[in-house]
Amino acid sequence: MTGGIEAAGDAVTGAMLARAVEPGHGEAHEAGHGACLNCGTAVTGHYCAECGQAAHLHRSFAAIGHDIAHGVFHFEGKIFTTLPELALRPGQLTRRYIHGERAKFVSPFALFLFSAFLMYAIFSLTSHHGPEGARNKVKMNSEAIAELKKEEAKADADIAKVQAQLAEPGISANRRETLQEKLKDAQEERQGLTMASGLTDALTGEGVNNGVANTVGKAISAAAKDPEFAYYKLKANAYKFSWLLILISLPFLWLLFPFSRRYKMYDHAIYVTYSIAFMSLLFSLSMVLTAVHITHGLVTLVLILFAGWHMYRQFKDAYQLSRTGTLLRLPLLYGFACASLSLFFAFLMMMG
């Protein structure tokens, strides 16, 4: 019996491999015809219902550029759909994602991961001066790249593990659906790391002055025996433990809707993650503007006002509040945000 199953499996695998290497087969495999080239399941649409692979595969020279662009920047509309919504309609984006409209948007957790590393990279490149600073900057860049490689390896291992579980024979439909959802989340996280890796390669060269970052660095250095090392450790820990800011913020957000049955902790997590991702991107923009000497008071004022408006707009639309209800809770929201940041930095200081 076992031998018969293995023989049948070998036959299916052989047929799949034969189709895969057949010249021009990728172009001829139209949606709704034949078997999936990845798992052998009969295709009834543009994508395989079992593994999600596209039914129509391109094998042209132009497809190489498409695969590179998709791997590095995740083109196909997701990033270009998500960022405008995140900047201008953040509350609607949050609510739509929570309610299940997800395929067209970048996952909030992948976007958070990308924004955190981008901020760390820009911060590292623009906050050190002099020979000692230059040496430390090289060290930090090497550490950042090594840390990113570790995260990428971990994400690849998670993806491989889920794929291996999906390949196990005899799994139930519910189990398969759960694993496919888990695989999708892991792949989106990996895409966020890929985007960060691509930007790391682009962010090279000597850093320039960053007034705000330098001021923060001096304040930390004054209380440390080894200023440069303490400054480096603070930034490294801020990146490594950035996810902790989400967990710290959740209880505070729950206090704004105590004992409410309308909102679950998952809803608060999506809200907080998108919010922190946007604020990280906005802070990265402010550091870049400072680095190119666009430091006029008007620019700073505009960024601060936009950040305040963004918090109001996201909070009001995400939780579908009235204007009065939003304005009553908004001071608490700002206060809780400051408290969360204070606790986060206190934790970083304790970590050394």
C-alpha positions as CSV (number, residue, x, y, z in Angstrom):
1,M,0.0,0.0,0.0
2,T,2.8,2.4,1.0
3,G,4.7,1.5,-2.1
4,G,1.7,2.2,-4.3
5,I,1.2,5.7,-2.7
6,E,4.9,6.5,-3.1
7,A,4.8,5.3,-6.7
8,A,1.8,7.5,-7.4
9,G,3.5,10.4,-5.7
10,D,6.6,9.9,-7.8
11,A,4.4,9.8,-10.9
12,V,2.8,13.1,-10.1
13,T,6.1,14.7,-9.2
14,G,7.6,13.4,-12.5
15,A,4.7,14.8,-14.5
16,M,5.1,18.2,-12.8
17,L,8.8,18.3,-13.5
18,A,8.3,17.4,-17.1
19,R,5.8,20.2,-17.5
20,A,8.1,22.6,-15.7
21,V,11.1,22.0,-18.0
22,E,9.0,21.8,-21.2
23,P,10.0,24.8,-23.4
24,G,7.4,27.5,-23.4
25,H,5.2,25.6,-20.9
26,G,5.0,28.6,-18.5
27,E,3.6,30.8,-21.3
28,A,1.1,28.2,-22.4
29,H,-0.3,27.4,-19.0
30,E,-3.4,29.5,-18.9
31,A,-5.6,30.2,-15.9
32,G,-8.3,27.6,-15.4
33,H,-6.5,24.8,-17.3
34,G,-4.3,22.0,-16.3
35,A,-2.6,21.3,-12.9
36,C,-0.7,23.6,-10.7
37,L,3.0,23.5,-11.5
38,N,3.9,23.8,-7.8
39,C,1.7,21.2,-6.1
40,G,-0.2,19.4,-8.9
41,T,-3.7,20.5,-7.8
42,A,-6.2,21.1,-10.6
43,V,-6.3,24.9,-11.3
44,T,-9.8,26.5,-11.5
45,G,-8.8,30.1,-11.7
46,H,-5.9,32.5,-11.9
47,Y,-4.4,31.1,-8.7
48,C,-4.0,27.6,-7.2
49,A,-6.6,27.1,-4.5
50,E,-4.2,24.9,-2.5
51,C,-0.8,26.8,-2.5
52,G,-1.7,30.2,-4.0
53,Q,0.7,30.1,-6.9
54,A,-0.3,32.0,-10.0
55,A,-1.6,29.8,-12.8
56,H,0.0,31.8,-15.6
57,L,3.8,31.9,-15.2
58,H,6.1,34.1,-17.3
59,R,9.5,32.9,-18.5
60,S,10.5,35.9,-20.6
61,F,13.6,38.0,-20.0
62,A,11.4,40.9,-18.8
63,A,10.0,38.6,-16.1
64,I,13.5,38.7,-14.4
65,G,13.2,42.4,-13.8
66,H,9.7,41.9,-12.5
67,D,10.8,39.2,-10.0
68,I,13.7,41.4,-8.8
69,A,11.4,44.4,-8.3
70,H,8.8,42.3,-6.5
71,G,11.4,40.7,-4.3
72,V,13.1,44.0,-3.2
73,F,10.2,46.5,-3.2
74,H,7.2,44.3,-3.4
75,F,5.7,46.0,-6.4
76,E,2.2,44.9,-7.6
77,G,0.5,47.9,-6.0
78,K,0.7,46.9,-2.3
79,I,3.3,49.5,-1.2
80,F,1.8,52.2,-3.4
81,T,-1.7,51.4,-2.1
82,T,-0.7,51.3,1.5
83,L,1.5,54.4,1.9
84,P,-1.0,57.0,0.6
85,E,-3.7,55.4,2.7
86,L,-1.4,55.3,5.8
87,A,-0.5,59.0,5.3
88,L,-3.9,60.5,4.4
89,R,-6.6,58.0,5.5
90,P,-4.9,56.0,8.3
91,G,-8.1,55.3,10.2
92,Q,-9.9,53.9,7.2
93,L,-6.8,51.8,6.4
94,T,-6.8,50.4,9.9
95,R,-10.5,49.6,9.9
96,R,-10.4,48.0,6.4
97,Y,-7.5,45.8,7.4
98,I,-9.1,44.7,10.6
99,H,-12.4,43.9,8.8
100,G,-10.6,41.6,6.3
101,E,-9.6,43.8,3.4
102,R,-6.0,42.8,3.4
103,A,-4.7,41.4,0.1
104,K,-4.1,44.9,-1.4
105,F,-2.2,46.3,1.7
106,V,1.2,45.6,3.2
107,S,0.8,43.9,6.5
108,P,1.1,46.3,9.5
109,F,3.7,44.1,11.1
110,A,5.8,43.9,7.9
111,L,5.5,47.7,7.5
112,F,6.5,48.2,11.2
113,L,9.6,46.0,10.8
114,F,10.6,47.9,7.7
115,S,10.0,51.4,9.2
116,A,11.9,50.5,12.4
117,F,15.0,49.3,10.5
118,L,14.9,52.3,8.1
119,M,14.8,54.7,11.1
120,Y,17.7,52.9,12.7
121,A,19.7,52.9,9.5
122,I,19.2,56.6,8.9
123,F,19.8,57.4,12.6
124,S,23.1,55.5,12.4
125,L,24.3,57.2,9.2
126,T,23.5,60.8,10.3
127,S,24.5,61.0,14.0
128,H,28.3,60.6,14.2
129,H,31.2,62.9,13.5
130,G,35.0,62.8,13.5
131,P,37.4,59.9,13.2
132,E,36.1,58.1,16.3
133,G,32.5,58.6,15.1
134,A,33.4,57.3,11.6
135,R,34.9,54.1,13.1
136,N,31.8,53.6,15.3
137,K,29.6,54.2,12.3
138,V,31.3,51.5,10.3
139,K,30.9,49.2,13.3
140,M,27.2,50.0,13.7
141,N,26.6,49.5,10.0
142,S,28.2,46.1,10.2
143,E,26.2,45.3,13.3
144,A,23.0,46.4,11.6
145,I,23.6,44.3,8.5
146,A,24.5,41.3,10.7
147,E,21.3,41.8,12.7
148,L,19.3,42.0,9.6
149,K,20.8,38.9,8.2
150,K,19.9,37.0,11.4
151,E,16.3,38.2,11.1
152,E,16.2,37.2,7.4
153,A,17.6,33.7,8.3
154,K,15.0,33.3,11.0
155,A,12.2,34.4,8.7
156,D,13.4,32.0,6.0
157,A,13.4,29.2,8.6
158,D,9.9,30.0,9.6
159,I,8.7,29.9,6.0
160,A,10.5,26.6,5.3
161,K,8.9,25.1,8.5
162,V,5.4,26.1,7.5
163,Q,5.9,24.9,3.9
164,A,7.1,21.5,5.2
165,Q,4.0,21.3,7.3
166,L,1.9,22.0,4.3
167,A,3.6,19.3,2.4
168,E,2.7,16.7,5.0
169,P,0.2,14.2,3.6
170,G,-3.3,13.8,5.1
171,I,-3.6,17.2,6.8
172,S,-7.2,18.5,7.2
173,A,-8.7,21.4,5.3
174,N,-8.9,23.5,8.4
175,R,-5.3,22.8,9.3
176,R,-4.2,23.6,5.7
177,E,-6.1,26.9,5.8
178,T,-4.5,27.9,9.1
179,L,-1.0,27.0,7.8
180,Q,-1.6,28.9,4.5
181,E,-2.5,32.0,6.6
182,K,0.6,31.6,8.7
183,L,2.7,31.2,5.6
184,K,1.3,34.4,4.1
185,D,2.1,36.3,7.3
186,A,5.6,34.9,7.4
187,Q,6.2,35.8,3.7
188,E,4.9,39.4,4.3
189,E,7.3,39.7,7.2
190,R,10.1,38.4,5.0
191,Q,9.2,41.0,2.3
192,G,9.5,43.8,4.9
193,L,13.0,42.5,5.7
194,T,13.9,42.4,2.0
195,M,12.8,46.0,1.6
196,A,14.9,47.0,4.5
197,S,17.9,45.1,3.1
198,G,17.5,46.8,-0.3
199,L,17.5,50.2,1.4
200,T,20.5,49.3,3.5
201,D,22.5,48.7,0.4
202,A,21.5,52.1,-0.9
203,L,22.2,54.0,2.3
204,T,26.0,54.2,2.1
205,G,28.6,57.0,2.3
206,E,29.6,59.4,5.0
207,G,26.9,60.7,7.3
208,V,26.1,64.3,7.8
209,N,25.0,66.4,10.7
210,N,21.8,65.7,12.5
211,G,21.0,68.3,15.1
212,V,18.3,66.4,17.0
213,A,20.1,63.0,17.0
214,N,23.3,64.7,18.1
215,T,21.6,66.4,20.9
216,V,20.0,63.2,22.1
217,G,23.4,61.5,21.8
218,K,25.2,64.1,23.9
219,A,22.5,63.8,26.6
220,I,23.0,60.1,26.8
221,S,26.8,60.3,26.5
222,A,27.0,62.7,29.5
223,A,25.7,60.0,31.8
224,A,27.9,57.2,30.5
225,K,31.5,56.3,31.1
226,D,31.9,55.3,27.5
227,P,29.7,57.8,25.5
228,E,30.2,56.4,22.0
229,F,29.5,52.8,23.1
230,A,26.5,53.8,25.3
231,Y,25.0,55.8,22.4
232,Y,25.5,52.9,20.1
233,K,24.0,50.4,22.5
234,L,20.9,52.6,23.0
235,K,20.2,52.7,19.3
236,A,20.9,49.0,18.8
237,N,18.5,48.1,21.7
238,A,15.9,50.5,20.3
239,Y,15.9,48.6,17.1
240,K,16.1,45.1,18.6
241,F,13.3,45.8,21.1
242,S,11.1,48.1,19.0
243,W,8.3,45.5,19.0
244,L,8.1,46.0,22.8
245,L,6.6,49.5,22.1
246,I,3.5,47.8,20.7
247,L,3.0,45.6,23.8
248,I,3.5,48.6,26.1
249,S,0.9,50.6,24.2
250,L,-1.8,48.0,24.2
251,P,-3.0,48.3,27.9
252,F,-3.1,52.1,27.6
253,L,-5.2,51.9,24.4
254,W,-7.5,49.4,26.2
255,L,-8.1,52.0,28.9
256,L,-9.7,54.3,26.3
257,F,-12.4,51.7,25.8
258,P,-12.6,49.8,29.0
259,F,-14.8,46.7,28.9
260,S,-16.0,47.5,25.4
261,R,-17.3,44.6,23.4
262,R,-16.8,46.4,20.1
263,Y,-13.1,46.3,20.0
264,K,-10.7,43.4,20.7
265,M,-7.1,43.4,21.6
266,Y,-6.2,42.4,18.1
267,D,-7.9,45.6,16.8
268,H,-5.8,47.7,19.2
269,A,-2.7,45.9,18.0
270,I,-3.4,46.7,14.4
271,Y,-4.1,50.3,15.2
272,V,-0.9,50.7,17.3
273,T,1.3,49.0,14.8
274,Y,0.2,51.1,11.8
275,S,0.5,54.2,14.0
276,I,4.0,53.5,15.2
277,A,5.1,52.5,11.6
278,F,3.9,55.9,10.3
279,M,5.5,57.9,13.1
280,S,8.8,56.0,12.4
281,L,8.6,56.9,8.8
282,L,7.8,60.5,9.6
283,F,10.7,60.7,12.0
284,S,13.0,59.2,9.3
285,L,11.8,61.9,7.0
286,S,12.6,64.6,9.6
287,M,16.2,63.2,10.0
288,V,16.7,63.2,6.2
289,L,15.5,66.8,6.0
290,T,17.9,67.7,8.9
291,A,20.7,65.9,7.1
292,V,20.3,68.0,4.0
293,H,20.0,71.2,6.2
294,I,16.3,71.8,5.7
295,T,15.9,72.6,9.4
296,H,13.7,75.7,9.2
297,G,11.3,76.2,12.1
298,L,8.4,76.1,9.6
299,V,9.3,72.6,8.4
300,T,9.5,71.3,12.0
301,L,6.2,72.9,12.8
302,V,4.5,71.4,9.7
303,L,5.8,67.9,10.7
304,I,4.6,68.3,14.3
305,L,1.2,69.5,13.2
306,F,0.9,66.7,10.7
307,A,1.8,64.1,13.3
308,G,-0.9,65.5,15.6
309,W,-3.5,65.6,12.8
310,H,-2.6,62.0,11.8
311,M,-3.2,60.7,15.4
312,Y,-6.6,62.5,15.4
313,R,-7.6,61.2,12.0
314,Q,-6.5,57.6,12.6
315,F,-8.1,57.5,16.0
316,K,-11.4,58.9,14.9
317,D,-11.9,56.8,11.8
318,A,-10.4,53.5,13.1
319,Y,-12.7,53.4,16.1
320,Q,-15.6,55.2,14.2
321,L,-15.9,57.9,16.9
322,S,-17.8,61.1,16.7
323,R,-15.9,64.3,16.7
324,T,-16.8,65.0,20.3
325,G,-15.9,61.5,21.4
326,T,-12.5,61.8,19.6
327,L,-11.7,65.2,21.1
328,L,-12.6,64.0,24.6
329,R,-10.2,61.0,24.4
330,L,-7.5,62.7,22.4
331,P,-5.6,64.3,25.4
332,L,-5.6,60.9,27.0
333,L,-4.3,59.3,23.8
334,Y,-1.4,61.9,23.6
335,G,-0.7,61.3,27.3
336,F,-0.7,57.5,26.9
337,A,1.7,57.8,23.9
338,C,4.1,59.8,26.0
339,A,3.9,57.4,28.8
340,S,4.5,54.4,26.5
341,L,7.6,56.1,25.0
342,S,8.9,56.9,28.5
343,L,8.5,53.3,29.7
344,F,10.1,52.1,26.5
345,F,13.2,54.3,26.9
346,A,13.4,53.5,30.6
347,F,13.5,49.8,29.6
348,L,16.3,50.6,27.1
349,M,18.3,52.4,29.7
350,M,17.9,49.4,32.1
351,M,19.2,47.1,29.3
352,G,22.4,49.1,29.2
